[in-house]
């Protein structure tokens, strides 16, 4: 088949969908990635993908710009004539679905999270829900990455029960993200947060919790790893990050193509996000047998087994987050190792990337059966 994958950034496919790309390519399918280009394009091309640039703004909803985006999708779908479009991220899902209907192209969206549209006030959420309801009507399959998001869409009648299917996030390569020994007990404990530096990810709460903990435990380290100044309404600017570093509260590790060394050096991985689809950084850290601390919100609580593989704190509460960090610091080394082992075991049971690949293969057969034409 000719499969097109569309998302709001090319790096998203490389970082989160690579196992699926490799599996579909090994099945003999031809793949085009339709996304705004970035540094991931050369590696995607090395994987055998054709990359077609997509002009789009990922910020907010603008009726005029979004109508142009929908028309752009429709023109490209008619030109390329893919057998199926696999879609990720909110605008690609909504406006890609509407365009695919007009172009007569099968469309398979993946709701990877609800994002700022569901965190920015009632009006934007209402408009977004209406767009989802209309765009997803009559689609045979809609993938979700956690039960909370699926149940929200079902409860608000944005999709029907027969459409909704659940995935274990993007899956995880359990061999690549192998268990790593915990840091030696004599080393200072290190809390690591891996995320784009957005307020919605809970970065401000992480820094405030670090400030509180370091007042009592000055030897504890707090590290941030992720991009500054993302094109997002809740992005944190570089000057703010530099001020935190100058204060001596956190270390900023920048960005990296391989997070494994940073996770291996950490005692605990933290994500105080306001809401997630399936938080990749927590999944990667759990696969490497690291204890976790995350907020008790959709997505995060699906990955963390409370008090078994990690701790859950209240959302938007630096005080609650600091309390969970104190609980972790009070654990003896053997208890920390046991918690990390439980995190790894959960990934082996529930998050193997083979489960995601199998679900997509099954859905593709059902969606495209009888629709393909000679090319």
PEMOKA-V710409 format. One record per helix or strand of 3 or more residues. SS is the DSSP state (~ for helix, > for strand). FROM is the first residue (numbers start at 1). TO is the last residue. If there is no record, write none. Layout:
# PEMOKA-V710409
((SS/FROM/TO) (SS/FROM/TO))
This chain:
# PEMOKA-V710409
((>/2/6) (~/10/16) (~/18/26) (>/30/35) (~/41/46) (>/50/53) (~/63/80) (>/84/88) (~/90/103) (>/107/111) (~/115/118) (~/122/136) (>/142/144) (~/147/155) (>/164/166) (>/190/194) (~/199/201) (~/203/216) (>/221/225) (~/238/247) (~/260/265) (>/268/271) (~/280/287) (>/291/295) (~/300/303) (>/310/313) (~/318/329) (~/333/350) (~/353/368))
